[in-house]
């Protein structure tokens, strides 16, 4: 009998907390902050020109520390280097 009463009280508290959480979430909808995004001009073929300034040295690129599954659903980028 005491276990049944205890279970009912705990489940009631959980239900009330979930209801409050639901109502609180619907009262203040999430909004994206447009200040963190920027438009990047693309070439007509969809490519992007990138210029690295003030770099006289060879750039070392290492991807050895990346999770092997990080790019399994990604289309590879074609990179062309022009001097």
N, CA, C and O atoms as a CHARMM CRD file, in Angstrom:
* protein
*
  332
    1    1 UNK  N      0.82200  -1.19400   0.00000 PROA 1      0.00000
    2    1 UNK  CA     0.00000   0.00000   0.00000 PROA 1      0.00000
    3    1 UNK  C      0.86500   1.25600   0.00000 PROA 1      0.00000
    4    1 UNK  O      0.59400   2.19600  -0.74700 PROA 1      0.00000
    5    2 UNK  N      1.91500   1.27600   0.84400 PROA 2      0.00000
    6    2 UNK  CA     2.79300   2.43900   0.89100 PROA 2      0.00000
    7    2 UNK  C      3.56200   2.59300  -0.41600 PROA 2      0.00000
    8    2 UNK  O      3.79500   3.71300  -0.87100 PROA 2      0.00000
    9    3 UNK  N      3.96100   1.46200  -1.02700 PROA 3      0.00000
   10    3 UNK  CA     4.68500   1.51800  -2.29900 PROA 3      0.00000
   11    3 UNK  C      3.78900   2.09400  -3.38600 PROA 3      0.00000
   12    3 UNK  O      4.24900   2.89100  -4.20400 PROA 3      0.00000
   13    4 UNK  N      2.54300   1.71200  -3.40600 PROA 4      0.00000
   14    4 UNK  CA     1.60000   2.21900  -4.40500 PROA 4      0.00000
   15    4 UNK  C      1.40800   3.73200  -4.25400 PROA 4      0.00000
   16    4 UNK  O      1.38100   4.44900  -5.25400 PROA 4      0.00000
   17    5 UNK  N      1.27600   4.21900  -3.02800 PROA 5      0.00000
   18    5 UNK  CA     1.11800   5.64700  -2.77800 PROA 5      0.00000
   19    5 UNK  C      2.38600   6.40200  -3.18500 PROA 5      0.00000
   20    5 UNK  O      2.30500   7.46200  -3.80500 PROA 5      0.00000
   21    6 UNK  N      3.54500   5.86300  -2.83900 PROA 6      0.00000
   22    6 UNK  CA     4.82400   6.48100  -3.19900 PROA 6      0.00000
   23    6 UNK  C      4.97100   6.57100  -4.72400 PROA 6      0.00000
   24    6 UNK  O      5.37300   7.61000  -5.24600 PROA 6      0.00000
   25    7 UNK  N      4.65200   5.50500  -5.42500 PROA 7      0.00000
   26    7 UNK  CA     4.74500   5.48900  -6.89100 PROA 7      0.00000
   27    7 UNK  C      3.81100   6.52000  -7.50400 PROA 7      0.00000
   28    7 UNK  O      4.19500   7.21700  -8.44300 PROA 7      0.00000
   29    8 UNK  N      2.60000   6.62700  -6.99200 PROA 8      0.00000
   30    8 UNK  CA     1.65100   7.60900  -7.51400 PROA 8      0.00000
   31    8 UNK  C      2.14500   9.03100  -7.29600 PROA 8      0.00000
   32    8 UNK  O      1.99800   9.88300  -8.17200 PROA 8      0.00000
   33    9 UNK  N      2.73000   9.28900  -6.12900 PROA 9      0.00000
   34    9 UNK  CA     3.25100  10.63800  -5.84400 PROA 9      0.00000
   35    9 UNK  C      4.40700  10.97600  -6.77600 PROA 9      0.00000
   36    9 UNK  O      4.45000  12.07400  -7.33100 PROA 9      0.00000
   37   10 UNK  N      5.34400  10.04900  -6.95600 PROA 10     0.00000
   38   10 UNK  CA     6.50300  10.29300  -7.82600 PROA 10     0.00000
   39   10 UNK  C      6.05600  10.49800  -9.26700 PROA 10     0.00000
   40   10 UNK  O      6.53600  11.41200  -9.93700 PROA 10     0.00000
   41   11 UNK  N      5.15400   9.67200  -9.74500 PROA 11     0.00000
   42   11 UNK  CA     4.66800   9.82500 -11.12300 PROA 11     0.00000
   43   11 UNK  C      3.88800  11.13200 -11.30500 PROA 11     0.00000
   44   11 UNK  O      3.95700  11.74000 -12.37300 PROA 11     0.00000
   45   12 UNK  N      3.16700  11.56100 -10.30600 PROA 12     0.00000
   46   12 UNK  CA     2.45300  12.83600 -10.37900 PROA 12     0.00000
   47   12 UNK  C      3.43400  13.99900 -10.45400 PROA 12     0.00000
   48   12 UNK  O      3.23000  14.93400 -11.22800 PROA 12     0.00000
   49   13 UNK  N      4.49600  13.94800  -9.65600 PROA 13     0.00000
   50   13 UNK  CA     5.51400  15.00900  -9.69600 PROA 13     0.00000
   51   13 UNK  C      6.17900  15.05500 -11.06400 PROA 13     0.00000
   52   13 UNK  O      6.40300  16.13900 -11.60300 PROA 13     0.00000
   53   14 UNK  N      6.49400  13.90700 -11.62700 PROA 14     0.00000
   54   14 UNK  CA     7.10900  13.85400 -12.96600 PROA 14     0.00000
   55   14 UNK  C      6.14500  14.42400 -14.00700 PROA 14     0.00000
   56   14 UNK  O      6.55800  15.19000 -14.87700 PROA 14     0.00000
   57   15 UNK  N      4.86900  14.05700 -13.92400 PROA 15     0.00000
   58   15 UNK  CA     3.88000  14.55200 -14.89300 PROA 15     0.00000
   59   15 UNK  C      3.73400  16.06900 -14.79800 PROA 15     0.00000
   60   15 UNK  O      3.64100  16.75000 -15.82000 PROA 15     0.00000
   61   16 UNK  N      3.71300  16.59800 -13.57900 PROA 16     0.00000
   62   16 UNK  CA     3.59000  18.04900 -13.40500 PROA 16     0.00000
   63   16 UNK  C      4.83000  18.74900 -13.96900 PROA 16     0.00000
   64   16 UNK  O      4.71100  19.77000 -14.64600 PROA 16     0.00000
   65   17 UNK  N      6.01400  18.20400 -13.69100 PROA 17     0.00000
   66   17 UNK  CA     7.25000  18.80600 -14.19600 PROA 17     0.00000
   67   17 UNK  C      7.29400  18.78300 -15.72700 PROA 17     0.00000
   68   17 UNK  O      7.70800  19.76400 -16.34500 PROA 17     0.00000
   69   18 UNK  N      6.87600  17.69000 -16.33600 PROA 18     0.00000
   70   18 UNK  CA     6.84400  17.62100 -17.80200 PROA 18     0.00000
   71   18 UNK  C      5.83700  18.59400 -18.39200 PROA 18     0.00000
   72   18 UNK  O      6.09700  19.20000 -19.43100 PROA 18     0.00000
   73   19 UNK  N      4.70300  18.75000 -17.74900 PROA 19     0.00000
   74   19 UNK  CA     3.68900  19.69800 -18.22500 PROA 19     0.00000
   75   19 UNK  C      4.20000  21.12700 -18.14000 PROA 19     0.00000
   76   19 UNK  O      4.00900  21.91200 -19.06900 PROA 19     0.00000
   77   20 UNK  N      4.84900  21.47200 -17.02900 PROA 20     0.00000
   78   20 UNK  CA     5.41200  22.81600 -16.88200 PROA 20     0.00000
   79   20 UNK  C      6.48100  23.05900 -17.93900 PROA 20     0.00000
   80   20 UNK  O      6.54500  24.13900 -18.52700 PROA 20     0.00000
   81   21 UNK  N      7.31600  22.05700 -18.18100 PROA 21     0.00000
   82   21 UNK  CA     8.36300  22.17700 -19.19400 PROA 21     0.00000
   83   21 UNK  C      7.76000  22.36400 -20.58800 PROA 21     0.00000
   84   21 UNK  O      8.27100  23.15900 -21.37700 PROA 21     0.00000
   85   22 UNK  N      6.70800  21.65900 -20.89100 PROA 22     0.00000
   86   22 UNK  CA     6.03900  21.78700 -22.18200 PROA 22     0.00000
   87   22 UNK  C      5.43900  23.17600 -22.35000 PROA 22     0.00000
   88   22 UNK  O      5.58900  23.79500 -23.40300 PROA 22     0.00000
   89   23 UNK  N      4.76600  23.66500 -21.32400 PROA 23     0.00000
   90   23 UNK  CA     4.14500  24.98900 -21.40500 PROA 23     0.00000
   91   23 UNK  C      5.19900  26.08900 -21.48200 PROA 23     0.00000
   92   23 UNK  O      5.01100  27.07900 -22.18900 PROA 23     0.00000
   93   24 UNK  N      6.28900  25.92700 -20.77200 PROA 24     0.00000
   94   24 UNK  CA     7.35900  26.92600 -20.80700 PROA 24     0.00000
   95   24 UNK  C      7.99400  26.97900 -22.19800 PROA 24     0.00000
   96   24 UNK  O      8.32300  28.05900 -22.69000 PROA 24     0.00000
   97   25 UNK  N      8.16600  25.82000 -22.83000 PROA 25     0.00000
   98   25 UNK  CA     8.76100  25.77900 -24.16400 PROA 25     0.00000
   99   25 UNK  C      7.86600  26.37800 -25.22700 PROA 25     0.00000
  100   25 UNK  O      8.36000  26.98200 -26.17800 PROA 25     0.00000
  101   26 UNK  N      6.55600  26.22300 -25.08600 PROA 26     0.00000
  102   26 UNK  CA     5.64200  26.76900 -26.09000 PROA 26     0.00000
  103   26 UNK  C      5.42300  28.27200 -25.89600 PROA 26     0.00000
  104   26 UNK  O      5.01900  28.95900 -26.83400 PROA 26     0.00000
  105   27 UNK  N      5.68100  28.78300 -24.70600 PROA 27     0.00000
  106   27 UNK  CA     5.48100  30.20900 -24.45200 PROA 27     0.00000
  107   27 UNK  C      6.60300  31.05400 -25.03900 PROA 27     0.00000
  108   27 UNK  O      6.36900  32.19300 -25.44300 PROA 27     0.00000
  109   28 UNK  N      7.81100  30.51600 -25.09000 PROA 28     0.00000
  110   28 UNK  CA     8.96100  31.24600 -25.63400 PROA 28     0.00000
  111   28 UNK  C      9.57700  30.43700 -26.77000 PROA 28     0.00000
  112   28 UNK  O     10.48300  29.63900 -26.53000 PROA 28     0.00000
  113   29 UNK  N      9.10900  30.62500 -27.99600 PROA 29     0.00000
  114   29 UNK  CA     9.64200  29.83800 -29.11500 PROA 29     0.00000
  115   29 UNK  C     11.09700  30.20000 -29.41100 PROA 29     0.00000
  116   29 UNK  O     11.52200  31.33900 -29.21500 PROA 29     0.00000
  117   30 UNK  N     11.84200  29.21900 -29.88200 PROA 30     0.00000
  118   30 UNK  CA    13.24000  29.44700 -30.23400 PROA 30     0.00000
  119   30 UNK  C     13.31700  30.24900 -31.52400 PROA 30     0.00000
  120   30 UNK  O     12.53200  30.03600 -32.44800 PROA 30     0.00000
  121   31 UNK  N     14.26500  31.16700 -31.57900 PROA 31     0.00000
  122   31 UNK  CA    14.45700  31.98300 -32.77000 PROA 31     0.00000
  123   31 UNK  C     15.92800  31.97000 -33.14600 PROA 31     0.00000
  124   31 UNK  O     16.80000  32.04300 -32.28000 PROA 31     0.00000
  125   32 UNK  N     16.19700  31.87800 -34.42400 PROA 32     0.00000
  126   32 UNK  CA    17.57700  31.90900 -34.89900 PROA 32     0.00000
  127   32 UNK  C     18.09800  33.33600 -34.87900 PROA 32     0.00000
  128   32 UNK  O     17.36200  34.28200 -35.15800 PROA 32     0.00000
  129   33 UNK  N     19.35000  33.47600 -34.55100 PROA 33     0.00000
  130   33 UNK  CA    19.99000  34.78500 -34.53000 PROA 33     0.00000
  131   33 UNK  C     20.65700  35.00100 -35.88000 PROA 33     0.00000
  132   33 UNK  O     21.63000  34.31800 -36.20000 PROA 33     0.00000
  133   34 UNK  N     20.15800  35.92800 -36.66800 PROA 34     0.00000
  134   34 UNK  CA    20.68100  36.16800 -38.00100 PROA 34     0.00000
  135   34 UNK  C     22.02900  36.84600 -38.03400 PROA 34     0.00000
  136   34 UNK  O     22.60000  37.00500 -39.11300 PROA 34     0.00000
  137   35 UNK  N     22.55800  37.24900 -36.90600 PROA 35     0.00000
  138   35 UNK  CA    23.82700  37.96300 -36.88200 PROA 35     0.00000
  139   35 UNK  C     25.02800  37.06100 -37.09600 PROA 35     0.00000
  140   35 UNK  O     26.12700  37.54900 -37.36200 PROA 35     0.00000
  141   36 UNK  N     24.83900  35.76300 -36.98500 PROA 36     0.00000
  142   36 UNK  CA    25.96800  34.84600 -37.08400 PROA 36     0.00000
  143   36 UNK  C     26.12200  34.23800 -38.48100 PROA 36     0.00000
  144   36 UNK  O     26.96100  33.35800 -38.67100 PROA 36     0.00000
  145   37 UNK  N     25.35000  34.67600 -39.43800 PROA 37     0.00000
  146   37 UNK  CA    25.39700  34.10800 -40.77400 PROA 37     0.00000
  147   37 UNK  C     25.82700  35.16500 -41.77800 PROA 37     0.00000
  148   37 UNK  O     25.55700  36.35200 -41.59900 PROA 37     0.00000
  149   38 UNK  N     26.49100  34.72800 -42.82500 PROA 38     0.00000
  150   38 UNK  CA    26.94900  35.65400 -43.84400 PROA 38     0.00000
  151   38 UNK  C     26.75000  34.99800 -45.21500 PROA 38     0.00000
  152   38 UNK  O     26.88400  33.78300 -45.35400 PROA 38     0.00000
  153   39 UNK  N     26.43600  35.79700 -46.20100 PROA 39     0.00000
  154   39 UNK  CA    26.31300  35.29200 -47.56800 PROA 39     0.00000
  155   39 UNK  C     27.68100  35.29500 -48.22700 PROA 39     0.00000
  156   39 UNK  O     28.44400  36.25100 -48.09100 PROA 39     0.00000
  157   40 UNK  N     27.98300  34.22900 -48.93400 PROA 40     0.00000
  158   40 UNK  CA    29.26400  34.10800 -49.62600 PROA 40     0.00000
  159   40 UNK  C     28.98200  34.07500 -51.11900 PROA 40     0.00000
  160   40 UNK  O     28.18500  33.25800 -51.58000 PROA 40     0.00000
  161   41 UNK  N     29.63300  34.96400 -51.88800 PROA 41     0.00000
  162   41 UNK  CA    29.39200  34.95800 -53.33300 PROA 41     0.00000
  163   41 UNK  C     30.02000  33.72400 -53.98500 PROA 41     0.00000
  164   41 UNK  O     31.19200  33.42100 -53.76200 PROA 41     0.00000
  165   42 UNK  N     29.23700  33.02700 -54.78200 PROA 42     0.00000
  166   42 UNK  CA    29.71900  31.85400 -55.50300 PROA 42     0.00000
  167   42 UNK  C     29.84600  32.18100 -56.97600 PROA 42     0.00000
  168   42 UNK  O     29.15800  33.06100 -57.49300 PROA 42     0.00000
  169   43 UNK  N     30.72900  31.46500 -57.64400 PROA 43     0.00000
  170   43 UNK  CA    30.86000  31.57700 -59.09500 PROA 43     0.00000
  171   43 UNK  C     29.64800  30.92500 -59.74300 PROA 43     0.00000
  172   43 UNK  O     28.94900  30.14600 -59.09400 PROA 43     0.00000
  173   44 UNK  N     29.38500  31.22900 -61.01800 PROA 44     0.00000
  174   44 UNK  CA    28.21800  30.63800 -61.68600 PROA 44     0.00000
  175   44 UNK  C     28.19700  29.10900 -61.66300 PROA 44     0.00000
  176   44 UNK  O     27.12700  28.50100 -61.68600 PROA 44     0.00000
  177   45 UNK  N     29.39200  28.48400 -61.61700 PROA 45     0.00000
  178   45 UNK  CA    29.43200  27.01700 -61.59100 PROA 45     0.00000
  179   45 UNK  C     29.32400  26.44900 -60.17400 PROA 45     0.00000
  180   45 UNK  O     29.41900  25.23600 -59.98600 PROA 45     0.00000
  181   46 UNK  N     29.12800  27.31400 -59.17900 PROA 46     0.00000
  182   46 UNK  CA    28.98400  26.86700 -57.80600 PROA 46     0.00000
  183   46 UNK  C     30.28700  26.80800 -57.03100 PROA 46     0.00000
  184   46 UNK  O     30.28400  26.44000 -55.85700 PROA 46     0.00000
  185   47 UNK  N     31.39500  27.15800 -57.65300 PROA 47     0.00000
  186   47 UNK  CA    32.67800  27.12700 -56.95900 PROA 47     0.00000
  187   47 UNK  C     32.88600  28.40400 -56.15900 PROA 47     0.00000
  188   47 UNK  O     32.13600  29.37000 -56.30300 PROA 47     0.00000
  189   48 UNK  N     33.89700  28.39800 -55.32600 PROA 48     0.00000
  190   48 UNK  CA    34.19200  29.51700 -54.44300 PROA 48     0.00000
  191   48 UNK  C     35.66400  29.85400 -54.57000 PROA 48     0.00000
  192   48 UNK  O     36.51700  28.97600 -54.43300 PROA 48     0.00000
  193   49 UNK  N     35.97300  31.12100 -54.83100 PROA 49     0.00000
  194   49 UNK  CA    37.36600  31.55200 -54.91500 PROA 49     0.00000
  195   49 UNK  C     37.87700  31.88700 -53.52500 PROA 49     0.00000
  196   49 UNK  O     37.24700  32.64200 -52.78600 PROA 49     0.00000
  197   50 UNK  N     39.02900  31.31800 -53.17500 PROA 50     0.00000
  198   50 UNK  CA    39.64500  31.56600 -51.87700 PROA 50     0.00000
  199   50 UNK  C     41.06000  32.05800 -52.11800 PROA 50     0.00000
  200   50 UNK  O     41.82600  31.42100 -52.84000 PROA 50     0.00000
  201   51 UNK  N     41.41100  33.18600 -51.51800 PROA 51     0.00000
  202   51 UNK  CA    42.76000  33.73900 -51.63300 PROA 51     0.00000
  203   51 UNK  C     43.38500  33.76700 -50.25400 PROA 51     0.00000
  204   51 UNK  O     42.81200  34.31400 -49.31200 PROA 51     0.00000
  205   52 UNK  N     44.57400  33.17000 -50.13900 PROA 52     0.00000
  206   52 UNK  CA    45.29900  33.18600 -48.87400 PROA 52     0.00000
  207   52 UNK  C     46.38300  34.23700 -49.00100 PROA 52     0.00000
  208   52 UNK  O     47.30500  34.08800 -49.80400 PROA 52     0.00000
  209   53 UNK  N     46.28100  35.29800 -48.21500 PROA 53     0.00000
  210   53 UNK  CA    47.23200  36.39600 -48.28300 PROA 53     0.00000
  211   53 UNK  C     48.28400  36.25800 -47.19100 PROA 53     0.00000
  212   53 UNK  O     48.04600  35.63300 -46.15700 PROA 53     0.00000
  213   54 UNK  N     49.44700  36.84800 -47.43300 PROA 54     0.00000
  214   54 UNK  CA    50.54200  36.88300 -46.46300 PROA 54     0.00000
  215   54 UNK  C     50.98900  35.49100 -46.04800 PROA 54     0.00000
  216   54 UNK  O     51.30000  35.26200 -44.87900 PROA 54     0.00000
  217   55 UNK  N     51.02400  34.57400 -46.98000 PROA 55     0.00000
  218   55 UNK  CA    51.48200  33.22700 -46.66900 PROA 55     0.00000
  219   55 UNK  C     52.62200  32.87800 -47.60900 PROA 55     0.00000
  220   55 UNK  O     52.39800  32.51300 -48.76300 PROA 55     0.00000
  221   56 UNK  N     53.84500  32.99100 -47.11200 PROA 56     0.00000
  222   56 UNK  CA    55.02100  32.66200 -47.90500 PROA 56     0.00000
  223   56 UNK  C     55.44100  31.21200 -47.67600 PROA 56     0.00000
  224   56 UNK  O     56.13800  30.62700 -48.50500 PROA 56     0.00000
  225   57 UNK  N     55.02100  30.64100 -46.56400 PROA 57     0.00000
  226   57 UNK  CA    55.42700  29.28700 -46.20800 PROA 57     0.00000
  227   57 UNK  C     54.45800  28.26200 -46.77600 PROA 57     0.00000
  228   57 UNK  O     53.35300  28.58300 -47.21300 PROA 57     0.00000
  229   58 UNK  N     54.91300  27.02600 -46.75300 PROA 58     0.00000
  230   58 UNK  CA    54.05800  25.92200 -47.17200 PROA 58     0.00000
  231   58 UNK  C     53.07500  25.64200 -46.03800 PROA 58     0.00000
  232   58 UNK  O     53.46200  25.58200 -44.87100 PROA 58     0.00000
  233   59 UNK  N     51.80700  25.47400 -46.38800 PROA 59     0.00000
  234   59 UNK  CA    50.80900  25.18300 -45.37600 PROA 59     0.00000
  235   59 UNK  C     50.74100  23.68500 -45.14800 PROA 59     0.00000
  236   59 UNK  O     50.60900  22.91200 -46.09700 PROA 59     0.00000
  237   60 UNK  N     50.83100  23.27600 -43.89100 PROA 60     0.00000
  238   60 UNK  CA    50.71800  21.86800 -43.54600 PROA 60     0.00000
  239   60 UNK  C     49.26200  21.57900 -43.20400 PROA 60     0.00000
  240   60 UNK  O     48.67100  22.24000 -42.35000 PROA 60     0.00000
  241   61 UNK  N     48.69900  20.59800 -43.86900 PROA 61     0.00000
  242   61 UNK  CA    47.32200  20.20500 -43.61600 PROA 61     0.00000
  243   61 UNK  C     47.34000  18.77300 -43.12200 PROA 61     0.00000
  244   61 UNK  O     47.83500  17.87700 -43.80600 PROA 61     0.00000
  245   62 UNK  N     46.79900  18.55900 -41.93400 PROA 62     0.00000
  246   62 UNK  CA    46.79500  17.22400 -41.35000 PROA 62     0.00000
  247   62 UNK  C     45.38900  16.87700 -40.91200 PROA 62     0.00000
  248   62 UNK  O     44.76000  17.62500 -40.16400 PROA 62     0.00000
  249   63 UNK  N     44.89700  15.74400 -41.37700 PROA 63     0.00000
  250   63 UNK  CA    43.56000  15.30900 -40.97600 PROA 63     0.00000
  251   63 UNK  C     43.64200  13.98400 -40.22500 PROA 63     0.00000
  252   63 UNK  O     42.70800  13.18300 -40.26300 PROA 63     0.00000
  253   64 UNK  N     44.74200  13.76100 -39.55400 PROA 64     0.00000
  254   64 UNK  CA    44.92400  12.48400 -38.85800 PROA 64     0.00000
  255   64 UNK  C     44.08900  12.38300 -37.58900 PROA 64     0.00000
  256   64 UNK  O     43.82500  11.27300 -37.12500 PROA 64     0.00000
  257   65 UNK  N     43.67000  13.49200 -37.01900 PROA 65     0.00000
  258   65 UNK  CA    42.93300  13.45800 -35.76100 PROA 65     0.00000
  259   65 UNK  C     41.42200  13.48900 -35.94500 PROA 65     0.00000
  260   65 UNK  O     40.69400  13.66000 -34.96700 PROA 65     0.00000
  261   66 UNK  N     40.93900  13.33000 -37.14700 PROA 66     0.00000
  262   66 UNK  CA    39.50000  13.41500 -37.40200 PROA 66     0.00000
  263   66 UNK  C     38.88500  12.02200 -37.28600 PROA 66     0.00000
  264   66 UNK  O     39.47100  11.02700 -37.71300 PROA 66     0.00000
  265   67 UNK  N     37.71100  11.97700 -36.70800 PROA 67     0.00000
  266   67 UNK  CA    36.97600  10.72500 -36.58700 PROA 67     0.00000
  267   67 UNK  C     36.76300  10.13100 -37.97600 PROA 67     0.00000
  268   67 UNK  O     36.32000  10.84600 -38.87500 PROA 67     0.00000
  269   68 UNK  N     37.06300   8.84400 -38.18300 PROA 68     0.00000
  270   68 UNK  CA    36.92400   8.25400 -39.52300 PROA 68     0.00000
  271   68 UNK  C     35.49900   8.28600 -40.06800 PROA 68     0.00000
  272   68 UNK  O     35.30700   8.20500 -41.28100 PROA 68     0.00000
  273   69 UNK  N     34.50500   8.40000 -39.20400 PROA 69     0.00000
  274   69 UNK  CA    33.11300   8.43200 -39.66500 PROA 69     0.00000
  275   69 UNK  C     32.56600   9.84400 -39.81900 PROA 69     0.00000
  276   69 UNK  O     31.38200  10.01000 -40.11200 PROA 69     0.00000
  277   70 UNK  N     33.39800  10.86500 -39.63000 PROA 70     0.00000
  278   70 UNK  CA    32.92400  12.24200 -39.67000 PROA 70     0.00000
  279   70 UNK  C     32.44400  12.65300 -41.05900 PROA 70     0.00000
  280   70 UNK  O     31.54000  13.48100 -41.17300 PROA 70     0.00000
  281   71 UNK  N     33.02600  12.09500 -42.10500 PROA 71     0.00000
  282   71 UNK  CA    32.69500  12.52700 -43.45900 PROA 71     0.00000
  283   71 UNK  C     32.09500  11.41500 -44.30400 PROA 71     0.00000
  284   71 UNK  O     32.22000  11.45200 -45.52800 PROA 71     0.00000
  285   72 UNK  N     31.46000  10.44400 -43.70600 PROA 72     0.00000
  286   72 UNK  CA    30.95400   9.32600 -44.49600 PROA 72     0.00000
  287   72 UNK  C     29.74200   9.68900 -45.34700 PROA 72     0.00000
  288   72 UNK  O     29.47900   9.00700 -46.33700 PROA 72     0.00000
  289   73 UNK  N     28.99700  10.73200 -45.00200 PROA 73     0.00000
  290   73 UNK  CA    27.81900  11.12900 -45.77400 PROA 73     0.00000
  291   73 UNK  C     28.03100  12.46200 -46.48400 PROA 73     0.00000
  292   73 UNK  O     27.06900  13.17900 -46.75800 PROA 73     0.00000
  293   74 UNK  N     29.28800  12.79700 -46.78500 PROA 74     0.00000
  294   74 UNK  CA    29.61200  14.09300 -47.35900 PROA 74     0.00000
  295   74 UNK  C     30.18700  13.89600 -48.75400 PROA 74     0.00000
  296   74 UNK  O     30.98400  12.98700 -48.98600 PROA 74     0.00000
  297   75 UNK  N     29.77700  14.75300 -49.67700 PROA 75     0.00000
  298   75 UNK  CA    30.33600  14.72300 -51.02600 PROA 75     0.00000
  299   75 UNK  C     31.69700  15.41800 -51.00900 PROA 75     0.00000
  300   75 UNK  O     31.81100  16.52000 -50.47300 PROA 75     0.00000
  301   76 UNK  N     32.72700  14.80200 -51.58200 PROA 76     0.00000
  302   76 UNK  CA    34.05900  15.43700 -51.56500 PROA 76     0.00000
  303   76 UNK  C     34.08000  16.73900 -52.35800 PROA 76     0.00000
  304   76 UNK  O     33.35200  16.89100 -53.33900 PROA 76     0.00000
  305   77 UNK  N     34.91300  17.66400 -51.92800 PROA 77     0.00000
  306   77 UNK  CA    35.09200  18.93700 -52.61900 PROA 77     0.00000
  307   77 UNK  C     36.23100  18.81200 -53.62200 PROA 77     0.00000
  308   77 UNK  O     37.25900  18.19800 -53.33500 PROA 77     0.00000
  309   78 UNK  N     36.04400  19.38500 -54.77500 PROA 78     0.00000
  310   78 UNK  CA    37.10400  19.42400 -55.76100 PROA 78     0.00000
  311   78 UNK  C     37.94700  20.67100 -55.48300 PROA 78     0.00000
  312   78 UNK  O     37.40800  21.77400 -55.38800 PROA 78     0.00000
  313   79 UNK  N     39.25900  20.50000 -55.35200 PROA 79     0.00000
  314   79 UNK  CA    40.15100  21.60700 -55.05200 PROA 79     0.00000
  315   79 UNK  C     41.10800  21.80700 -56.21900 PROA 79     0.00000
  316   79 UNK  O     41.76900  20.86500 -56.65400 PROA 79     0.00000
  317   80 UNK  N     41.18300  23.03700 -56.72500 PROA 80     0.00000
  318   80 UNK  CA    42.10800  23.39200 -57.78100 PROA 80     0.00000
  319   80 UNK  C     43.05000  24.45700 -57.22500 PROA 80     0.00000
  320   80 UNK  O     42.60000  25.46700 -56.68300 PROA 80     0.00000
  321   81 UNK  N     44.34100  24.23300 -57.35900 PROA 81     0.00000
  322   81 UNK  CA    45.31400  25.19100 -56.87900 PROA 81     0.00000
  323   81 UNK  C     45.88900  25.92400 -58.07900 PROA 81     0.00000
  324   81 UNK  O     46.42900  25.32100 -59.00600 PROA 81     0.00000
  325   82 UNK  N     45.75400  27.26600 -58.03300 PROA 82     0.00000
  326   82 UNK  CA    46.29700  28.10700 -59.11000 PROA 82     0.00000
  327   82 UNK  C     47.34200  29.02600 -58.52100 PROA 82     0.00000
  328   82 UNK  O     47.15800  29.56500 -57.43000 PROA 82     0.00000
  329   83 UNK  N     48.41700  29.20400 -59.22300 PROA 83     0.00000
  330   83 UNK  CA    49.48300  30.11600 -58.77700 PROA 83     0.00000
  331   83 UNK  C     49.35500  31.44800 -59.43200 PROA 83     0.00000
  332   83 UNK  O     50.16300  32.34100 -59.17800 PROA 83     0.00000
